[in-house]
Amino acid sequence: MTDDPNRYERIARTCPPAKLNLFLELRARRDDGYHEIDTVMVPIDWRDELSVQRIPHPKIEMTVQWLPSEQIVAQRLGIKKDSPTGTSLLDIPNNASNLVHRALTSFQQAFDITDGFSCHLGKRIPAGAGLGGASSDAASALRCAAALCGIPLNTPQLTEIATAVGSDVPFFLGLGGKNSITGVRATGRGEHITPIEVGRKLDFVVIFPAISLSTAKVYAHSQIPVSPRDATDLVEQLRDSKATDFSASMMNRLTGPAKKLAPQIGEILESLWQADLRMCQLTGSGSACFAIATSSAAAQQTALRLQSSREPGAIVMPTQSTQVPARIDVT
């Protein structure tokens, strides 16, 4: 760990990506309240913006704003900020309930850092969407803090902190400092990660309806199947650069309970199907849904058509698979 005389002037910046679950099966209930899962995730280039700076007192200062603006996001979602729906969708905490705040606090404790951190989070990834935005932000905050404090990014303690902060955080953190993870298969409660080298870029259309879902509620309404499905076939297809149709191998066991809690999800999936997109699915515990397009141009064109019919009332986003962890720039 370095004692840089300019440590309070340096700023670490990054753009945390979202993720999509191409496969999610429930295998068992655990005694700790979590579920044993089998899931396949890929990062996508729908990104937040995060900057972190050290400060000379031991506290976490955090500001959050929507990008490009809260007004534009509210308009696309068709909501008013001061309505109950607007409050639940647009209010992002800047205190200890935010995973970024929690990750930085844990980092201070783990590495005996007596300084604090000031961070600014620009949000594009919706909350309560199953897109992993909060987990990605937390992982990027850990990497930014490590870069500012001279701690190697492959330090095992970072993974330990990430696992304690949230199940998806280790995925976004990367494995052993690697910078080319294009997909993973995760088991356990999501913390046991096996990298997948996805054979080609994947293009998606993602729709986030104006509703957030509680992960705990969706899981509470779920049931463990008698014969859980296995993700191996999908993993092998993803590694094949010539594979184009994953529909028979994709699935999400949480789709049923999510649709019961939010009937809009069924409508969103139907709209993707009507737009001639066949590999359509819920991501995570919802509420965002996605479909795989045949090309970047097809994703862009289909997203424009769906924006005209679904917005306001939802955010429709063409996006592409990317890699984790997000790059850190320190200036």
Buried (B, 14 or more C-beta within 10 A) or exposed (E): EEEEEEBBEBBBBBBBBBBBBBBBBBBEBEEEEBBBBBBBBBBBBBBBBBBBBBBEEEEBBBEBBBBEEBEEBBEBBBBEBEEEBBEBBBEBBBEEEBBBBBBBBBBBEBBEBEBBBBBBBBBBBBBBBBBBBBBBBBBBBBBBBBBBBEBEBEBEBBBEBBBBBBBBBBBBBBBEBEEEBBBBBBBBBBBBBEBBEBBBBBBBBBBBBBBBBEBEEBBEBBEEEEEBBEBEBBBEBBBEEEBEEBEEBBBBBBBEBBBEBBEBBBBBBEBBEEBEBBBBBBBBBBBBBBBBBBEBEBBEBBBEBBBEEBBEBBBBBBBBBBBBBBEBEEE
